[in-house]
Amino acid sequence: MAPAVGPGAAAALALALALLAAAARPAAAAWDLRALRCSFSAACECGFEPDLRGLECDLAMNLVGQPLVKQQVMKGVREFLENQNPMKPLVMSFHGWTGTGKTYVSSMLIRHLFRDGLRSPYVHQFSPIAHFPHHEQIEQYKENLKHWIQGNLTNCGRSAFLFDEMDKMHPGLIDVIMPFLGPSWVVYGTNYRKAIFIFISNAGGEQIKDMTLDLWHAHKDREEISLQDMESAISKAVFENPQSGFWKSGIINEHLIDFVVPFLPLKRHHVKQCVINELIQQGLELRQDVVQEVADSIPYFPEEEKIFSSTGCKTVASRISFFL
């Protein structure tokens, strides 16, 4: 009679057999091994497969002109993930001029955290124009938003929530998610401490632009700009503005935002790098004349000096075809 096999041995045997089977199928081996790793580990809960090395490399290679962003994003994500039992969700707020990379970085971040990136059912995006368009329905929106987040966190505590155009959010609406952002253990019966919230806003962009220009006039390179240089300007523009979604928000008063991330305006050589990156991504010939012409076609400010791109790199992709 064969000896009984305990649960631990059975699991180990099943894993060994599955690994052998995966090795015998080279074409599908990578996918199979990934699925196996997630089956036997809680690390891949809800398709959550963080790749910090890949994120750091992606930021270094593809994000241009944003040293503070690289620093703050990596610091925030690394510290959060190193804590197996965080006391609260990770809350980051991205601020800056249009075309400076806020949406680009949020997408990159999600791509390196979730197996299916933005297509993951555990990644949720909100836009005030699309989801909360009517001011007179603000109370209904509050209920909807609270129940939506609660339901998704009940389904997966590792969920990520991206709130775009926070500068267009109705003041007071965002406060309904306050209970999900603080240092409590459970709220509404839901454990939510491993969730990620990202707020994206153009608010503060004007102040960041002016501050960066002043520092440029003072011969201070952007690599020398510190977060402290920007914090007061962002705070006044974003959190003390009656038109802002953060106006008189408890999220601010309770200091629930972990990282405020300023995106600096981009200079001409940054725009050229964006053109080069876009040509490579589209599989097109890397022509210096095209790079120069696309960069020259973009408006710059201030009018006299033309230092910074008025639209960042936002229109680069759509302009390239005109110069090929």
VOPAGU-2260 file (C-alpha; in pm, 1 decimal, decimal comma):
REM VOPAGU-2260
SITE   aa  ch    i         X         Y         Z
SITE  MET   A    0       0,0       0,0       0,0
SITE  ALA   A    1     141,5     341,0     -98,4
SITE  PRO   A    2     224,9     576,2     189,0
SITE  ALA   A    3     -11,5     870,5     247,9
SITE  VAL   A    4      96,2    1205,1     105,3
SITE  GLY   A    5      47,3    1511,7     324,4
SITE  PRO   A    6     -99,3    1838,5     191,1
SITE  GLY   A    7     240,6    2015,5     181,4
SITE  ALA   A    8     404,9    1727,9      -6,5
SITE  ALA   A    9     111,3    1707,3    -244,0
SITE  ALA   A   10     138,7    2076,1    -324,9
SITE  ALA   A   11     514,3    2046,8    -380,6
SITE  LEU   A   12     461,5    1742,9    -604,5
SITE  ALA   A   13     193,7    1924,4    -805,1
SITE  LEU   A   14     421,9    2225,3    -850,7
SITE  ALA   A   15     713,9    2004,6    -959,8
SITE  LEU   A   16     500,3    1818,3   -1212,3
SITE  ALA   A   17     357,0    2142,0   -1347,6
SITE  LEU   A   18     704,5    2290,5   -1385,9
SITE  LEU   A   19     815,5    1984,6   -1579,7
SITE  ALA   A   20     511,1    2013,7   -1802,0
SITE  ALA   A   21     583,5    2381,8   -1863,8
SITE  ALA   A   22     942,9    2302,5   -1956,0
SITE  ALA   A   23     818,6    2054,9   -2214,4
SITE  ARG   A   24     622,4    2327,8   -2391,7
SITE  PRO   A   25     880,2    2595,2   -2484,4
SITE  ALA   A   26     637,4    2817,6   -2674,9
SITE  ALA   A   27     411,7    2862,3   -2376,2
SITE  ALA   A   28     667,5    2815,8   -2099,1
SITE  ALA   A   29     693,3    3183,3   -1999,2
SITE  TRP   A   30     317,1    3219,1   -1964,7
SITE  ASP   A   31     281,8    2887,5   -1780,7
SITE  LEU   A   32     555,9    2965,5   -1529,7
SITE  ARG   A   33     404,6    3305,0   -1461,6
SITE  ALA   A   34      62,7    3151,4   -1402,3
SITE  LEU   A   35     217,3    2887,6   -1174,5
SITE  ARG   A   36     400,4    3145,3    -969,6
SITE  CYS   A   37      74,6    3330,9    -914,4
SITE  SER   A   38    -114,3    3012,3    -830,4
SITE  PHE   A   39     122,1    2922,6    -547,0
SITE  SER   A   40     186,6    3273,1    -413,2
SITE  ALA   A   41     -20,7    3556,6    -272,5
SITE  ALA   A   42     219,9    3803,1    -437,9
SITE  CYS   A   43      13,2    3800,7    -757,2
SITE  GLU   A   44    -321,7    3871,7    -593,9
SITE  CYS   A   45    -565,7    4022,5    -842,3
SITE  GLY   A   46    -306,8    4014,8   -1119,8
SITE  PHE   A   47     -81,3    4237,3    -911,0
SITE  GLU   A   48     274,7    4164,0   -1026,4
SITE  PRO   A   49     498,8    4459,1    -935,2
SITE  ASP   A   50     816,0    4502,8   -1139,2
SITE  LEU   A   51    1006,7    4784,2    -971,1
SITE  ARG   A   52    1323,5    4727,8   -1170,8
SITE  GLY   A   53    1125,3    4752,6   -1493,6
SITE  LEU   A   54     948,5    5067,7   -1371,5
SITE  GLU   A   55    1275,4    5233,0   -1275,3
SITE  CYS   A   56    1428,6    5146,2   -1611,7
SITE  ASP   A   57    1120,5    5267,0   -1801,3
SITE  LEU   A   58    1123,0    5598,7   -1616,3
SITE  ALA   A   59    1495,4    5642,9   -1679,7
SITE  MET   A   60    1473,9    5558,3   -2049,1
SITE  ASN   A   61    1141,8    5711,2   -2155,8
SITE  LEU   A   62    1041,1    5993,0   -1921,6
SITE  VAL   A   63    1219,9    6310,9   -2023,3
SITE  GLY   A   64    1295,3    6618,0   -1815,8
SITE  GLN   A   65    1128,7    6508,6   -1490,9
SITE  PRO   A   66    1391,2    6427,0   -1224,6
SITE  LEU   A   67    1151,9    6501,7    -936,4
SITE  VAL   A   68     890,1    6267,2   -1080,4
SITE  LYS   A   69    1134,2    5978,3   -1112,1
SITE  GLN   A   70    1252,8    6037,3    -757,7
SITE  GLN   A   71     910,7    6072,5    -595,1
SITE  VAL   A   72     733,4    5792,4    -783,3
SITE  MET   A   73    1004,7    5536,1    -718,4
SITE  LYS   A   74    1034,8    5638,7    -352,8
SITE  GLY   A   75     660,5    5619,0    -299,1
SITE  VAL   A   76     602,4    5286,1    -471,8
SITE  ARG   A   77     912,2    5118,1    -327,8
SITE  GLU   A   78     834,8    5218,5      31,4
SITE  PHE   A   79     472,4    5113,2      -7,2
SITE  LEU   A   80     548,7    4770,6    -153,1
SITE  GLU   A   81     827,2    4694,7      93,4
SITE  ASN   A   82     572,1    4716,1     374,2
SITE  GLN   A   83     381,4    4387,3     383,5
SITE  ASN   A   84     116,4    4540,6     610,2
SITE  PRO   A   85      79,7    4909,7     519,1
SITE  MET   A   86    -123,9    5122,3     757,0
SITE  LYS   A   87    -295,7    5305,0     470,5
SITE  PRO   A   88    -322,2    5299,9      90,8
SITE  LEU   A   89     -62,5    5472,3    -124,8
SITE  VAL   A   90    -199,5    5813,4    -230,7
SITE  MET   A   91     -11,9    6018,6    -491,4
SITE  SER   A   92    -112,7    6348,0    -651,6
SITE  PHE   A   93      37,1    6447,3    -991,3
SITE  HIS   A   94      41,2    6818,6   -1082,4
SITE  GLY   A   95     172,3    7010,0   -1380,1
SITE  TRP   A   96     132,1    7177,1   -1716,4
SITE  THR   A   97     -35,5    6992,1   -2002,9
SITE  GLY   A   98     184,4    6747,8   -2194,4
SITE  THR   A   99     445,0    6706,6   -1920,0
SITE  GLY   A  100     380,5    6335,4   -1864,6
SITE  LYS   A  101     122,1    6299,1   -1585,5
SITE  THR   A  102    -104,2    6053,4   -1768,8
SITE  TYR   A  103     198,2    5888,5   -1929,2
SITE  VAL   A  104     358,1    5816,1   -1590,8
SITE  SER   A  105      34,2    5693,8   -1433,9
SITE  SER   A  106     -10,4    5448,6   -1723,6
SITE  MET   A  107     352,5    5338,2   -1695,4
SITE  LEU   A  108     314,7    5284,4   -1322,7
SITE  ILE   A  109       3,6    5068,5   -1366,4
SITE  ARG   A  110     170,5    4872,2   -1646,6
SITE  HIS   A  111     453,0    4773,6   -1413,4
SITE  LEU   A  112     224,3    4686,8   -1122,9
SITE  PHE   A  113     -58,9    4490,3   -1284,6
SITE  ARG   A  114     -23,5    4202,9   -1528,8
SITE  ASP   A  115    -288,1    4346,5   -1763,7
SITE  GLY   A  116    -196,8    4711,4   -1709,7
SITE  LEU   A  117    -482,7    4954,7   -1768,7
SITE  ARG   A  118    -693,7    4666,8   -1904,3
SITE  SER   A  119    -690,3    4499,5   -1563,9
SITE  PRO   A  120   -1036,3    4467,4   -1405,6
SITE  TYR   A  121    -871,9    4585,0   -1083,5
SITE  VAL   A  122    -763,2    4921,5   -1225,1
SITE  HIS   A  123   -1035,8    5187,7   -1225,2
SITE  GLN   A  124   -1025,3    5526,9   -1397,1
SITE  PHE   A  125   -1248,5    5823,4   -1322,4
SITE  SER   A  126   -1298,1    6146,9   -1515,9
SITE  PRO   A  127   -1524,1    6424,9   -1385,7
SITE  ILE   A  128   -1641,8    6507,6   -1736,5
SITE  ALA   A  129   -1732,6    6145,9   -1816,6
SITE  HIS   A  130   -1852,2    6023,2   -1476,2
SITE  PHE   A  131   -1966,4    6333,3   -1284,5
SITE  PRO   A  132   -2083,5    6585,3   -1548,5
SITE  HIS   A  133   -2387,9    6743,0   -1376,0
SITE  HIS   A  134   -2337,7    6963,4   -1072,3
SITE  GLU   A  135   -2699,5    6926,4    -962,3
SITE  GLN   A  136   -2648,2    6551,4    -919,8
SITE  ILE   A  137   -2353,0    6587,6    -682,6
SITE  GLU   A  138   -2520,6    6403,4    -393,8
SITE  GLN   A  139   -2602,6    6106,1    -615,6
SITE  TYR   A  140   -2245,8    6106,8    -746,6
SITE  LYS   A  141   -2116,1    6091,9    -389,3
SITE  GLU   A  142   -2319,9    5781,1    -315,8
SITE  ASN   A  143   -2224,6    5620,3    -645,8
SITE  LEU   A  144   -1854,3    5688,5    -597,2
SITE  LYS   A  145   -1847,9    5560,8    -240,4
SITE  HIS   A  146   -2028,8    5237,6    -327,5
SITE  TRP   A  147   -1822,4    5188,2    -643,5
SITE  ILE   A  148   -1492,3    5209,3    -458,1
SITE  GLN   A  149   -1619,4    5001,2    -169,5
SITE  GLY   A  150   -1743,3    4730,2    -406,6
SITE  ASN   A  151   -1418,6    4717,0    -600,4
SITE  LEU   A  152   -1207,0    4703,7    -284,3
SITE  THR   A  153   -1425,4    4421,9    -153,8
SITE  ASN   A  154   -1355,1    4238,7    -478,3
SITE  CYS   A  155    -979,7    4311,5    -461,6
SITE  GLY   A  156    -789,6    4490,8    -187,6
SITE  ARG   A  157    -504,9    4553,2    -435,4
SITE  SER   A  158    -719,8    4771,5    -660,4
SITE  ALA   A  159    -585,1    5093,3    -814,0
SITE  PHE   A  160    -794,4    5407,3    -868,2
SITE  LEU   A  161    -694,0    5686,0   -1109,0
SITE  PHE   A  162    -876,8    6018,6   -1084,5
SITE  ASP   A  163    -804,9    6231,7   -1391,2
SITE  GLU   A  164    -861,1    6609,1   -1423,6
SITE  MET   A  165    -897,3    6667,5   -1051,8
SITE  ASP   A  166    -902,0    7041,0   -1126,4
SITE  LYS   A  167   -1243,7    6985,3   -1289,2
SITE  MET   A  168   -1384,8    6774,0   -1004,5
SITE  HIS   A  169   -1677,9    6923,1    -812,8
SITE  PRO   A  170   -1550,1    7053,3    -475,7
SITE  GLY   A  171   -1663,4    6821,5    -197,5
SITE  LEU   A  172   -1715,6    6516,3    -417,9
SITE  ILE   A  173   -1373,5    6367,4    -357,0
SITE  ASP   A  174   -1419,6    6377,4      22,3
SITE  VAL   A  175   -1650,9    6075,7       9,9
SITE  ILE   A  176   -1343,4    5857,3     -43,8
SITE  MET   A  177   -1168,3    5995,4     267,0
SITE  PRO   A  178   -1250,3    5688,2     479,8
SITE  PHE   A  179   -1067,0    5472,1     225,6
SITE  LEU   A  180    -746,7    5680,4     239,6
SITE  GLY   A  181    -675,7    5701,8     611,8
SITE  PRO   A  182    -487,8    5483,5     858,9
SITE  SER   A  183    -783,9    5272,1     975,7
SITE  TRP   A  184    -766,8    4894,5     938,2
SITE  VAL   A  185   -1111,4    4826,9     796,8
SITE  VAL   A  186   -1381,7    5056,6     667,0
SITE  TYR   A  187   -1734,9    4957,5     567,1
SITE  GLY   A  188   -1625,9    4598,5     632,4
SITE  THR   A  189   -1350,9    4623,2     370,6
SITE  ASN   A  190    -973,3    4589,8     412,0
SITE  TYR   A  191    -835,8    4853,3     176,4
SITE  ARG   A  192    -482,5    4927,0     302,6
SITE  LYS   A  193    -306,3    4781,7      -3,4
SITE  ALA   A  194    -494,8    4994,6    -257,2
SITE  ILE   A  195    -336,5    5270,0    -468,6
SITE  PHE   A  196    -497,3    5607,6    -543,3
SITE  ILE   A  197    -354,3    5848,0    -802,2
SITE  PHE   A  198    -491,6    6200,1    -853,2
SITE  ILE   A  199    -399,1    6377,0   -1179,4
SITE  SER   A  200    -443,4    6751,0   -1224,3
SITE  ASN   A  201    -335,2    7048,5   -1433,6
SITE  ALA   A  202    -391,5    7261,8   -1122,7
SITE  GLY   A  203     -66,3    7410,3   -1004,2
SITE  GLY   A  204      77,7    7392,5   -1355,3
SITE  GLU   A  205      88,6    7771,0   -1392,3
SITE  GLN   A  206     269,0    7811,0   -1060,7
SITE  ILE   A  207     512,1    7527,3   -1137,4
SITE  LYS   A  208     581,8    7688,2   -1475,1
SITE  ASP   A  209     647,5    8031,6   -1321,1
SITE  MET   A  210     864,6    7883,8   -1045,7
SITE  THR   A  211    1068,2    7682,2   -1297,6
SITE  LEU   A  212    1115,5    7993,1   -1513,7
SITE  ASP   A  213    1230,5    8196,6   -1213,4
SITE  LEU   A  214    1479,1    7923,8   -1119,5
SITE  TRP   A  215    1602,2    7913,4   -1481,3
SITE  HIS   A  216    1660,3    8289,0   -1469,3
SITE  ALA   A  217    1856,0    8228,0   -1148,1
SITE  HIS   A  218    2072,9    7979,6   -1344,6
SITE  LYS   A  219    1941,0    7684,0   -1145,9
SITE  ASP   A  220    1920,1    7365,9   -1349,8
SITE  ARG   A  221    1610,1    7149,2   -1317,2
SITE  GLU   A  222    1816,7    6869,1   -1165,1
SITE  GLU   A  223    1887,2    7110,9    -879,1
SITE  ILE   A  224    1519,1    7191,9    -819,1
SITE  SER   A  225    1392,5    7036,8    -497,9
SITE  LEU   A  226    1044,0    6935,1    -396,3
SITE  GLN   A  227    1057,4    7205,8    -130,8
SITE  ASP   A  228    1100,3    7464,1    -409,3
SITE  MET   A  229     760,1    7362,7    -548,4
SITE  GLU   A  230     548,7    7258,7    -249,6
SITE  SER   A  231     421,1    7598,4    -135,7
SITE  ALA   A  232     330,1    7706,7    -489,8
SITE  ILE   A  233     139,3    7383,8    -555,1
SITE  SER   A  234     -35,0    7401,1    -218,5
SITE  LYS   A  235    -162,8    7752,8    -276,7
SITE  ALA   A  236    -276,5    7687,2    -633,4
SITE  VAL   A  237    -438,4    7350,3    -574,0
SITE  PHE   A  238    -556,2    7322,4    -217,3
SITE  GLU   A  239    -660,4    7685,8    -158,4
SITE  ASN   A  240    -844,8    7731,8    -489,0
SITE  PRO   A  241   -1229,0    7737,9    -462,9
SITE  GLN   A  242   -1250,5    7592,2    -813,3
SITE  SER   A  243   -1033,1    7292,4    -728,9
SITE  GLY   A  244   -1163,5    6945,9    -645,9
SITE  PHE   A  245    -943,5    6964,8    -335,9
SITE  TRP   A  246   -1103,1    7290,2    -211,9
SITE  LYS   A  247   -1146,9    7268,1     168,7
SITE  SER   A  248   -1101,3    6894,8     134,0
SITE  GLY   A  249   -1055,5    6678,0     439,5
SITE  ILE   A  250    -805,6    6481,4     231,3
SITE  ILE   A  251    -576,7    6783,8     257,5
SITE  ASN   A  252    -661,8    6876,7     615,4
SITE  GLU   A  253    -597,1    6521,8     733,2
SITE  HIS   A  254    -271,7    6499,9     530,9
SITE  LEU   A  255    -386,6    6186,6     347,0
SITE  ILE   A  256    -181,6    6251,4      31,3
SITE  ASP   A  257     151,0    6072,9      72,4
SITE  PHE   A  258     335,0    6217,6    -227,3
SITE  VAL   A  259     273,3    6540,0    -418,7
SITE  VAL   A  260     452,9    6501,2    -752,0
SITE  PRO   A  261     530,0    6816,0    -959,4
SITE  PHE   A  262     579,9    6783,8   -1336,8
SITE  LEU   A  263     806,4    7059,3   -1470,1
SITE  PRO   A  264     755,5    7234,8   -1807,1
SITE  LEU   A  265     967,5    7087,9   -2086,5
SITE  LYS   A  266    1240,7    7263,3   -2284,5
SITE  ARG   A  267    1314,3    7228,1   -2654,9
SITE  HIS   A  268    1574,0    6952,2   -2611,8
SITE  HIS   A  269    1320,8    6753,1   -2409,3
SITE  VAL   A  270    1070,4    6785,2   -2692,9
SITE  LYS   A  271    1334,0    6658,0   -2935,2
SITE  GLN   A  272    1385,4    6353,3   -2714,1
SITE  CYS   A  273    1009,8    6293,9   -2719,0
SITE  VAL   A  274    1016,9    6304,9   -3099,3
SITE  ILE   A  275    1302,1    6053,2   -3108,6
SITE  ASN   A  276    1117,5    5822,0   -2866,6
SITE  GLU   A  277     800,3    5845,3   -3075,3
SITE  LEU   A  278     982,4    5769,9   -3401,9
SITE  ILE   A  279    1139,6    5462,9   -3242,7
SITE  GLN   A  280     807,3    5350,1   -3098,4
SITE  GLN   A  281     637,4    5381,8   -3438,1
SITE  GLY   A  282     920,5    5193,9   -3608,7
SITE  LEU   A  283    1002,7    5493,6   -3828,7
SITE  GLU   A  284    1338,6    5608,8   -3960,8
SITE  LEU   A  285    1523,4    5827,8   -3711,9
SITE  ARG   A  286    1580,7    6142,9   -3916,6
SITE  GLN   A  287    1736,3    6446,4   -3751,3
SITE  ASP   A  288    1559,3    6683,5   -3991,2
SITE  VAL   A  289    1221,4    6545,0   -3879,9
SITE  VAL   A  290    1321,8    6574,6   -3513,8
SITE  GLN   A  291    1421,7    6938,0   -3565,7
SITE  GLU   A  292    1114,0    7032,2   -3770,2
SITE  VAL   A  293     867,4    6877,3   -3526,4
SITE  ALA   A  294    1037,3    7050,1   -3232,6
SITE  ASP   A  295    1037,1    7383,1   -3419,8
SITE  SER   A  296     664,5    7353,1   -3499,3
SITE  ILE   A  297     564,4    7356,3   -3132,3
SITE  PRO   A  298     494,3    7690,1   -2957,8
SITE  TYR   A  299     723,1    7795,7   -2672,2
SITE  PHE   A  300     704,2    8049,9   -2393,0
SITE  PRO   A  301     778,9    8313,6   -2273,8
SITE  GLU   A  302     725,2    8498,0   -2597,9
SITE  GLU   A  303    1064,8    8670,4   -2593,2
SITE  GLU   A  304    1283,4    8382,4   -2480,2
SITE  LYS   A  305    1085,4    8074,8   -2595,1
SITE  ILE   A  306    1229,2    7846,2   -2327,1
SITE  PHE   A  307     949,5    7600,4   -2248,1
SITE  SER   A  308     703,2    7410,5   -2467,1
SITE  SER   A  309     346,4    7539,8   -2430,2
SITE  THR   A  310     206,1    7190,0   -2486,6
SITE  GLY   A  311     492,3    6979,9   -2353,2
SITE  CYS   A  312     515,8    6662,9   -2561,6
SITE  LYS   A  313     139,1    6624,0   -2592,4
SITE  THR   A  314     114,2    6694,1   -2967,1
SITE  VAL   A  315     440,5    6531,6   -3076,8
SITE  ALA   A  316     285,5    6204,0   -3201,2
SITE  SER   A  317      23,2    6381,0   -3411,4
SITE  ARG   A  318     276,5    6620,7   -3569,7
SITE  ILE   A  319     529,7    6365,7   -3692,6
SITE  SER   A  320     331,9    6259,8   -4003,8
SITE  PHE   A  321     339,1    6618,5   -4136,8
SITE  PHE   A  322     717,9    6610,9   -4168,6
SITE  LEU   A  323     783,9    6265,5   -4313,1
